[in-house]
Structures are given as C-alpha cells and as structure tokens.
Amino acid sequence: MVLCLPKPKTMFTAKPSPLGAFVLVLILCIMGFYSVNHPHSFSPSLTSHNASYFRDIFLSSSSNSTIASYLRDLTVHPHLAGTKLGSDTARYVLNHFRDLGLQTDTVNYKALLSYPLHSSISAHFSDGSCSEFPLGEMVRSNHVDQDVVSPYHAYSPSGSAYAKAVFVNYGRDEDYRALEKLGVNVSGCIVIARKGGGLPRGAVVEKAEAYGAVAVLIYVDGDGFGKGFERGNVMRGIGDPLTPGWAGVDGGESLDLEDSEVLKRFPKIPSMPLSAEIGETILHSLVGTEVPQEWKSSLGSNVRLTHVGPGPTLLNFTYQGEKKVRTIENVFAVIKGSEEPDRFVLLGNHRDAWTYGAVDPSSGTAALLDIARRFSLLLHIGWSPRRTVILCSWDAEEFGMIGSTEWVEQNLVNLGSKAVAYLNVDCAVQGSGFFAGATPQLDDLILEVTEKVRDPDAEGATLNENWAADDGNSNILRLSGLDSDFAPFVQHAGVPSIDLYYGKDFPVYHTAFDSYNWMTQYGDPLFQRHVAVAGVWGLLALHLADDPILPFHYHSYVDQLQAYRNGLSNILDQSTSLQPLTTAIQDFASAVKEFDDESNALRLQEAADCFVHSKKRALNDRLMLTEKGFLDPDGLRERNWFKHLVFGPPSDRESKMDFFPGVADSIAWSARSSEKEAQAAIQHEIWKVARAIRRAASALRGELM
C-alpha cells in the first residue's frame, strides 16, 4: 500500500541546478532525435544493443552539481532516527521519488531507540584543581546547535561513577593482560579507551565490564579536529531488541523491556564518548604505572603519555538516558520489471544520522537520489527493466541496522525466493580510495563495471585501472562484518550483495563536524567521487535488472572457499580433518563447471527458440538460490539469527578469522573446553560448513541431492 502523504513545508527545498537542467534538456533532445531515427531501439524487450545504450545514457547524465544540491538539502539539519527532523528527511526522500513519477511506498515499524537526558564529566586532579568538561561541539557561530543530540552511546544504561581513571589502550583482552602483568587492576575504576584495535565500541564496553570497570569513556586518538565526540550505539547484535527475529509491526508481538532476551542485548555499566582533547587532558594527568612498552609505537599524538594510572586523577561521571519505542520509516521507490516483475534488484542506503551526516549517510543518500533521477530519465526515453528495481531508504541504521533488519525479517520468504541481489552504499564518500565488498559470485561484475566508470582521482583512467588492475578480485572485500545494512541481507537471508564506498576512514565520523562544509573542503570538493560511486552503483543495478542471464560467476566463490580452507589448515592441527571441506569444495567446483557449460550452450541458441526464455529463467533461479545453500536454518550456536556459515561475524570480536563464523566460534570456545570436547565441536562445525557447500552445489545444479 502506498501512503499518500502531503508534501510538508520543511527546510528541504531541492532545486535543480541550471547546469543540471541544461544537461537534462540536452539529453532529452538527443533522445528524441535518436528515437526518431532508431524507432525499434526502445522496445520493451531489451536487446544487448539498447541495454548498452541505456547504460551509456545513465553514465552521461551524471551531474556533480545536482548531487551537491541534494547533499546540501539533506544536511541543513540533523536527522536522528525517531525525531521530527528525521521524519522530515523521510518526507524529503519520499517527495523526491514521487516528483520523479516513481511508484513510492513507506513501511513503518515500532522499534526501541535510545536517547540521552543528561550527562556530565568532571576531573579532580592531584594538585587539588577540578575541571568540568563541556560535552558538545561548537559548530555554528561558536555555539552548540540545540538540534544536535548531545554526545552519548545509545543503549548505555544510566548510572554514575566517582573513581580513579585508568588507561586501557584499545580495551582488548591483550591490553588488559598487559596491564595485569604490570600489576594494574582496573576493577572499580573508570577506564579510558581509544578507538581502534579492531574492536567496536560495544565490545570495548563489554570487556571493560568483564574486567570489573564501573564505567567506560572512549575517545578517538588524533582525529585531526580534537573537539569531536564520536556517537554510536553499544547494543549487542542488530535489529530491534524487542522483536528479535520478527518485524516490529504496529500491533504485533513485542517483548517487555525487562525480558531476559532484551536485557542481554545491553551493557550493564554506563559509557559515553569523549573528544580527543578531553581524553588527552585526562590521560596526561595520570601517574601510577608506566605505559606498557608494546603500546608506545602506536600511541600517535599521545607521545607525551607516560603513565596509565590508576589515578591519581578522579573522574566524576554521570549519564542519564531513556529508551523509547519510536516509529521508524523506510521509504521505497519501485520500478516494475516488464518481463520478470517478481524478481527484485534492491539498492539501499540508510537515511538517519547522528548529526548532520554529510558523509554518514547522506553522501550515499544523495547518490541514491541521483540514481533515481537518472533512472526516471531512462524511463522517459523508453527504458523498461526486465526485472523490478527497488530503491530503499532505511531508517535507524545507526541504532543497529534496525530499519533494514525489520524489513528483511518481515519479507524473508519473498526475499529468499525472489531477490536477485542487494546493492548497499552507506558512506558513499569519506575520502580517497575506492572500496568494494561483495559475495564472491558478483566479483566479475564489479570488475566489469569499474572498467566503465572514470576514476575521479586519475586523469584519463578508469576505476578498474588504478583499483583492480594488478590484483583483480583480491581487492574485493567480503561481507562478514556488522558494518552496514548489507548484514541482514547476507547473514540472515542469504541474498547476494555488494557494498561500495570511497575512503576508509574520516576524522569527523559520528560527530557534529560531519557537515556539508567538511565534505566541500575535505571529502569531495568537486563531488567527482560521488559521481563515480553513483555510476558504479547504477551500472551494477542495470546489469542485474536487464541482463538476460544474471551476471553471477561462481568460480570466484570456489577460489574463495579454497582460500578459506587453506587458511583453516594453518590454524588447526592435524587432529581435525578438513577432508569434508575439501571434497565439498570439489563438488561445488564441478557444479560451477557444469553450470557454465550449460549457460554457454544456452547463449548460443537462437533467440527465436520459444523455450529459451523459460530456460534462462530456470538458470537464473539456480544462480539466485545458490547463495541460500550456505544458510543453516538453525543458525550459529547461541546466535541463531546469523544463518550464513561462510560469512558472518565471529562471537569473539578479537578473532582473526573473518570467515566460517561457526568454526571461528568453536575455536574460541575450545579454550574453555577439554581437548576432546573442543576437537569434537570444531569438527562438527567443519561438517556443517561442508554440508552447506554441498547444498549450494545442489542448488546450482537445480537437482535434488
């Protein structure tokens, strides 16, 4: 059902730039001339010739200034999920889709979100002086914008602590062990950790709690600005904690806030972010034990830090927050497929931001809006996709991928049988350097598409030339993390997925300095990287929507599985047999070879063959369903929401294994078990992965096992 909402009178007033309007008129004129001289090129059934033509038009209709105007509108005010300004931003996206003539829809959920009420931090130094630290960034006219949420960690419990400060480096187990060797006990202390070391903030708090700390303060070392506070959530897992495994629809089942399943998602000690400036002020006042030798080389700007405490500095810390059930809003634009309307190609980006969110996520939202504009242009000149394309604007990602997770949980059956692929962009541009992550069957498509898109940072070169030319698909990352909205699609639903972005890190992440001005000064002044990401994103979608046979190539999956098998052999001793994996991968490789031969033969058949269409659809179904073979219906041990046995996060956040999460978990648990129990558990998980690989091989063959 499409909700017909009136266009609100808000600060969002998207206006096409004069240059963008001129380009649009010019292209329409060219299209008119072309359609007169090539009347058959716009028939509903796409040929390879006009499919290529529409892809060329998509690329040529890009506009730096138009994307810049979208980003400027999106960042006028903060847009935190569950707030009025967040809802206004949803209306802006909805109206943009609607004004382009696209079919639109909104899907709302009830979800438990978390907001700050009051917080304070003061330090009492050994010389008797006291300092009350200001909590907030002065970003506009040297004052704190009242619309910007104060620095906090979502889902932190309320609490107060008055205790000695102690520095724990990154807050990893190895850091606590280093302190223990020096006789430092953090129990009863307020620990100060710096971001990094591979640990997400929630894991930092969880480990501090396990070592007896009473509160946690986390700062970003050497962020280049010094005054920013990195907001974020500290909840365990993803999705609405009140509806684990099902969607939080209005009137549906919801757990009580005091339910044990809900409580275990939240830490038990309070935490909050610090600015680098405040963090370093406190750390430089510590005396006590000297900094462990192994930390010194990575301390960066903290070269003056010589001691870790505890104390003598005492910190007085208070945080009060509230958890509220709020409405979150997912917004969609749907372009129906002409031949296979029941097959879905999904492009998604989350819309909510901790503050202004110029990089995270509005750079991606601006790119999505521009893709919608360009797809609308293609529709007006005759494009009709073979398969349905859905543009997805997610809400509440910052609180734990809630918007996308609830939608995936609600649509699990249809996604399992009808979703072709999910293409995610979160922070489209955070700096230099192109990055792509994917499930392996999409590697070749990424390499092909990046050959068509100009590299914005190298004159006369394509993205592929400077990014992948030397190492091929070894530059493509995998999707095992809980980094963005691809997680529920891959790890719960088994949908082939891609994640795209420019730049690895940026210094104003989750701070009030993540603004339009930062983007125009540092991130992408000319918006050329935005154009590049949108180009890759849109071309991927056009191939997946229009190619008669889906551009999935599972030989990359074979190579990746073999590499993971070899990696396991370097971790495990010979008492554990990897033969089940070896034979399963061999079977999968055979299935891939058989499929490729069958597919190549079909391509050679005459288009007039009345059976070709049905044969292609059957082949495509097998290509789509193969990824589902890697799912286990029971999920991972003690984490059954995670179903994928190849890609997923390990339970031990310090694990070096980013593949076979069930095996990684069993290896981590082996330290707490007898040798016999540990070996049996690891062997069982290896058998589970082997069975999953055989299921995938069977799906690709289209045969019963």
N, C-alpha and C positions, 0 to 999 in steps of 0.2 A: 504494500500500500504506500502510495506517495503522499506525504504530508504536504498540503498546500498552505504554506506559511507566508504571511505578508512580509514584504521586504522591509526590514527595520530601518529606522533613521538612526544610523550609528556613525562612528567616525570613519567607517570603511567606505570609501568612495572611489572604486577603481576606475581610472580613466585611461583609455588607450593613448599611448604617446603619438605625437604627429608622425614620427618616423614609422612606428608600428602600423598606423593607419595607412600610410602611403604604401608600405610593403604589402599590406593585405590587399589593397585595391589593385596594385600592380600584378600580384599573383592571380587575382580573380580574372583580370583582363587576359593574362596569358592562358589561364584555364579555359576561358571562353573561346579563345582562338583555337586552342588545341582540340576542344570537344567538337568544334565545327569540322575541323579537318581530320579528326580521328573519332568518328561517331561511335565506333564499337569498343573503344578503349574503356568505357565506363559501364560496361555491362555488369549486372550483379555478380556473375560468376567471374572471379578474378583469374586472369591468366598470369603467368610468371612475368610477362612483359609489363602489364599495367600495375601489377603488385609492386614491381621495382619502381615504376613511375611514381606511384603514390609515396613510396619511401623517399624518393628524391625530393618530392614536394614537401614532405614533412620536414626534411632537413633544411631546405632552402627557406622555409617560412619561420625560422627561428628569429627571435628578437631579444637582444640584450636589454634594451630599454623597457620592453614590456615586462620581462621577468623582474627587473629592478623596481618597476612600479608596483607589481604585486607584493614584493617583499616590503617595500615602504609602507603599504597599506596594512599588511599583516603585523607590523611591528610598532604601530603607533602606540599601542597599549599592551601591557602584559596580558596573557590569556591562559591562566591556570585552569586546569580541569575542574569542573564543578562550580565555577563562578560565573557571574553575569557576563564579564568580559570574555570568558571562554565560550559562552553560548553565543555572544555576538560574532565571534570569529567563525563559529559553525555556520551562522547565517550568511556571512560573507562568502564562504566557500559554496554553500548551497545556492545562493543567488548567482554566483559566477557560473556554475554549471547550468543553472536554469536559463540565464540570459543567453547562453550559447545554444539553446534549443535542445539540450540533452535531457534525457529522462532522468529524473532525480528521485532520491529517496533518503529518508533518515531512519535510523534504527536506534532507539534509546534503551539504556539499561540502568538499573539501580545498582550502585556499587559503593563499597565502603572506602572513603577517601580520608585524608588526614591533614589537619591544618594547625598552625601554631596560634596560641593565645598570648603567651608571654614568655620571654626568655631573658636571662641576664648572666653575665660572666664578669667577675672581678678577681684581681690577683692581689695577694698580700705578700709583699716581698720581705726579704730578710732584714733590710735596713729600716723596716717599720712603715714604709710607704705603701700606699694602696692605689690601684688603678681600676676604674670601671671602664670596660671596653665597649665602644659603640658597636651595635650589631645591625649592620645595614650598609648599603653602598650609596654614596652621593654621586648620582649620575647626571642629573639635570639641574642646572643653575645652582650647583653645590648644595643640593638638598636631597633628601630621600623621597623618592616617589611613593606616595601612600598606596598606590595601586600595586606596587611590587610587594609580594609576600616576603615577610622577614625571613632571614636565614633559619633553616630548620631541616631536620631529617624527618620525612613523612613516616608515620607509624612508630616513631620513637615514643616510648612511654613517658608520661610526665614524671618528674622527680627532681630532687635537689641533692646536692653533694657539696660538702666542705672538706677538702682533703688535699694532700700533697700531690703535686704534679710529677709525672714521670714520663719520659720519652721512650716510645717503644718502636721507633723506626717505622716500618710499614705495618706493624701489627701482625706479622706472620708467626707461625709456630717457631720457626727457626730464630726469629728475633727474640721471642720470649725465652727460648733456650739459651741464647747468647747472654741475656740478662741474668738468668738463673746461674750460669757458670760464674758470673761476677758477683753473685750473692744478692742480686736485686730482686726483691719480692714486690710485685705490683698490687697485691691484694689490699683492698681498702683505699687504693689511690685513684686519682683521675688520670687516665692515660691520654697522652697526646700522640697521635699517629699522623704520618704524612701519607698522602695518597700515592699509590703505586705498588710495585711488587706483585702485580697480578691479582690482588685481592679487591673485590668490590666492597663498597662501604659496609654493606650488611654483614659480610663475613668478618670485617675488621671488628665490628661491634660484637658479633657472636663470639669471636675468640677472646676479646677482652673480658667479656662476661665469664667465659670458662676459666680464665686465669684470676678471677676474683676482683677485677676492677669495679668501681662504683659508677663510673661514667666515662664517656669517650668523646674526645674532641679531635676532629680530623681537618687538616689544612692541606693546601696544595703548595708544594715546595717550588719556589721560583717561578710563579705563574706569569711573570712579566708585568703584572699590574699591582699585585700585592694587597690590594684592598677588596678583592672579590671574595664572596662566600659561595662555595660550591654546594648548592642544594641537591637533594636527591632522596630516594627512599631507602629504607633499611629493612623492608619486608622480605621474608624468605619466600622463594617461589614467585610465580606470576599469576595474574588473573585476580578477580575479586575474591578476597579471602572468605566472604560469606557464602559464596556459591562455588565451591571447589569442584570443577568437573562439569558444571552445567551453567547455563546462562542466567544472569540476574534480571529476568524479565519482570515487569510490573505485575504483582500479584502471585509470582512464583515462589518456590521454596527458598528460604534463606536461613542460614544458621544463626544462632544467637551469638552476640559478641563475646560471651563468656564460654562458648563451646570450646572444648579442648582442642579440636581441629583448627579453630580460628586462633586461639591463643598461641599455639606453637609456631604460628607464622611470624610472630612479633618478638623482638628482643625484650629483655627484662630490665635492662639498665638504660638510662637516658643517654642521648648523644646529640651532637649538633656540629655543623661546620664552623671552622674558623677561617679568617683571612690569613694569608701568608704573613702579613705584617703583625697581626696579633700573635700568631703561632710562634714566630721567631722571637718576639719580645719575651714571651713566657720561657721559651727554651733557653734563651741566652742568660736567663736568671738562675738556671738550675746549677746545683753543685753536686755533691754526692759522688757517685761512681763515674769514672771516665767513660766516654763513648767507646763501645767495642771497636776493635781495630777493623773488623770486616765491614763496618758501616761507613767508615770515613771516606772511602773513594767515591761513594755515591751521594754524599750529602749536598753537593751542588752549592747553592747560595748560602748554606748553613756552615760555611767554613769556620766561622767563629764559635760554633757549638763544640764544647769540650766535655761536658758532663750531661748525664741523663737523669740525675736525681736519684731517688725521690727527694723532692723539695730542694732547699727549704721553702720554696715558693708554695703558698697555699692558694688553691682556687676555690671560689665560691660560685657554684654553677646551679642555675635553676632553669628548668624547661617545663612549661605547661602547654599541652596541646589537646586537641579534641579529634575524635574520629566521628565522621558524619556520613550517613548514607545520602549520596547525591546522584542526580541524574547525569549520565554521560551520553554524548551524542555522536554517533558515527554517521557520516554523510557519504552518499554514493551517487555516482553518475553511471548510467548503464547505456551501452551501445549494443543493441541486439545484433547477433550474428544472423547472416542471411541463409546459410546452409546448415550450420550446426549451432543453433541458438542455445542448446543445452550443454555447451562446452564453454568454460569460463576462463578467460585470461584476466588476472587481477593485478592491478598496480596500486600499491598502498604507501601511505605516508601518514605519520601521526601529526596532529594539529596542535595539541596542547603544549604549553611551555611553562617552565618555572618562572620565567620573567618575560622579557620581550621576545626572546627566542629567535633572533635573526638567523643564527646558524642552526640551532637545535630547537624546533624542527622546520622553521619557516623557510629556510633555503630549499628544503625538499618540497614544502607545500607550494612555494612559488613555481618550482619546476613542474609540479603536478598540474597546477592551474594553466601553465603554458602548454603542456601536453594536451589538456582538454581543449584549449583554444585551437591548437593545430589539428586535432582530431575532428573538431567541429568544421574547420575549413575543408578537410578532406571529405567529410560527409556531404558538404555543399557542392563539391565538384564531382561527386559520383562514387566515392569510396563506400563500399558496404562490406564490413569484415565478414569473413567466413564464420568465425566464432565470436561469441559475445565477449565484449571488453567491459570490465568494471573498474572504475576509478574509485578508490577507497580512501576516505579521510578519517583516520582513527582518533579517538579521544582517550585521555587518561593513560597514555603510554608511560609517562613519567612515574606513575604510581605502580608500575609493574605490568606493562603491556595489557592493561585491563580491557580497553575497547576492542582490540583485535582478538584477544583471547575469548572474551564473551561471545563474539560473533562466530568465531571458529567453533566453539563448543555448541552453539545453537544450530549451526549448519554443517555439523560434522559428516552426516551421511551424504548430503549432496556434494560437499567438497571432496569426499573420498571417492566418489564415482564420476564427478563432472569437472573438477578443477584441473585445468591444463597446467598452470604454473602461477606462482605468486612472485611479483617483482617489487621489491622493497627499496625505498630510499628514505632515509631518516635525515641526517645532516648531509644535505647534498654537497655543501662546500664548507669545509672548515680550514682549508689551507691548500698547499700544493701537493701534488701526487695523487694519481688515480688509483682507487682500490675497488676490487670486486670480490664478492664471496658468492658461492653457489653450491648447490648439489651437483655432483660431477657430470651428469648427463647433459648439462647446459654449458659446459666449458667451451665446446667448439662454437656454439652460437655467440658467446661473449667475444671470443677471438674474432669471429667474422664481423660482428657489428662494430667492434672498435677499429676495424680497418676502414670503416666508412665515416668516422667522426673525426673532425680536425682536433689536433692537440692544441689547446689554448695557450700552452706554455712553450711551444716549439714551432717556429715559423715553417710552414710547408710540410709538416709531418702529421701523421695520424696518431691517434691514441695508441694503437697497436704497436707502432714502430718504436716508441720510447717506453712502453709499459710491458709488452709481452713478447717482443721480437726475439729476445735472447733465450728466455726460459719457458716460453709457451704457457701452458696452463699451470705451471708450478707457481705462478704469481697469483693464482686464484685461490682465495681463502675458502675455508669450509665454515659451515653454519652450526657449530656446536654450542656457541655461547648464548647467553640470555641478553643480547645486546640491543635488540630492536624487535619490531613486530613480525619478523620472519619466524621467530621462535615457535609460536603456536602452529603455524602452517607446517613447518618441517617436523618439529619434535613431537607434536601431538596428532596432526592429521596426515603427515606423510605426503605433503604437496611439494613437488619440485619447485625450488625457489632460488632467487638471486637477490643480493644486497649490494647496492652501489653507493660510493661516496668519494669525495675529494678531500684529502688531508687526513692525517692520522690523529692528531690532537690539536686543540686550540686553547689558548690561555684563559679565555673568558667563559669556559664551559659551565653552564648552570648558574651563572652569576648575572647580576643586573647590567653588566657591561656587554652582554651578548645582544648587541643592538644593531640597528641599520647602519649607524655611523662606523661601528667596528668593521662591519662587512665591507663598506665602501673604502675604508682606509687600509685594511689589512687582508681580509679574507679573499675578496674577489672584486677589486675596484671597478673593473670593466664588465663584470658579470659574464665573462667568457667561459669560466669553469661551470657556471650554472647552465649555460647553453650546451656545453659538452655532456654533462650528466643527463640533461633532458633529452639530448639527441640519442645517447645510448639507451636510455630507459624506453623512449618511444619506439625506437627501431626494434628493440627486443620484443616489445608488445606486438608490433606489426607483423613480425615474422611468426610469432606464436599464434596470432589471430588468423593469419592468411595462408601460411604455407600448407599445401595440401597434405603432406606428411609432416608431422611435427618434427622440428629440428632438434631431436634428442639423440645423443650419441653415447651409448653406454660403455664404449671401450674405455672412456676416462674413468668410469666407475670401477671397471676391472683393475685398472692401474692403481687407483686409489686404495681399493681393498687389499691389493697385493702389498702396497707400501705399508698399510696398517698391520698386515700380518707379519711382515718383516720387522716392523717396529716392536711388535709383541715379542718376537723371538729374542730381541736384545734386552727385554725387560725380565722375562720369565726364565727359570731354569728348565732343564730338560725333563724334570719330573712332570711337567704339564705338557700334554700333547697338543700340538697345533694342527695335527692331521685333519681333524674335522673342518677347520677353516680352509686348509689347502685344497681339499677335494671339493668343497662347496664353491670356492672361487673358480676352480677349474670348470665346474659345471656352469657357473654363471658366464664365464668367458665363452663357453661353447654355445650357450643360448644367445649371446650377443652376436656371435659369428653367424649363426643360423638366421637370426632376425635380419642382419644386414644383407645377407644374400637374398632373402625373401623380399625385402624392401627394394633393393636394387632391381630385381626382376620386375616388380610391380611398376616401377618408374618407366621401364622400357615398353610397357604395354600401351596400346593405342588409347587415346583419350575417348574414342568412340565406344570402347568396351563398356557395356552397361553395368558390368559388375565391378568396375574399377572403383567407383565411389564407395560402395559398401566394403570393399576390401581395404581401402585406405582408412575408413573409419574403424574397422576392426584392428588394423595395425596401430592406429593412434590410441585406441583404448588400451592396448597392451603396453604401449610406451608410457601412458599416463599411470597405469595401475602398478607398474613395476616398483615404483618408489614405495607403494603401500606394503610391498612384501617385506620391507625392512622394519615394519612396525610389529611390536609384540602386544597382543590385546591386553595382557596383564600388566604391561609397563615394567619399569625398573623396580627393583627391590626397594621397598619403603618410599618410593617416589613414583607411584603408578601412573601419574598424569603424563610422565615422559615415556613415550611409546617407542621412539626410534632407537634401534640398537646399534646404529653406526654413528649417528650424530646426536649429541646432547651433552649437557654439562655434567661433569663428574660431581659426586656429592662432596668430595674433598676439594675445596677451592684451590688448594695448593698443589693438586695433582698436575703432573706434566703431561698427562695423557688427555688429548682433546678428541679422542675417537673411542669407539666401543665403550660407551659410558657404563654399561653393566659390568664389563670386565674391569674397568678402572675402579669402580666401586668395590668389587670383590678383592682387588689387590690392596686397596686402602684398608678394608676391614680385616685383611689377613693378619695385620699386626696385632689384632686383638683376639685372634683365634689360635687354636692349636694348629700345628703344621698340617695334620691330616685334614682337619676341617677347612683350613684355608685352601689347600690344594683342591679339595672336592668342590668348594664354592667357585674357585676360578675356572676349573674345568667345566662346571655346569654352565657358567656364563659364556664360555667359548662355544659350547654346543648350541646354546640359544642363538648366538650370532650366526653360526653355521646354518642352522635351520632357517633363519631369516633370509640369508643369502640364497638358499635353495628355493624359498618361497618366491623371491624376486625373479629368479631364473624361470620358474614355472609360469609366473605372470607374464614375462616377456615372451615365452613360447605360446602363451594362450592355451595351455593344456592343463589338465588335472594331473596332480603329482602321483 
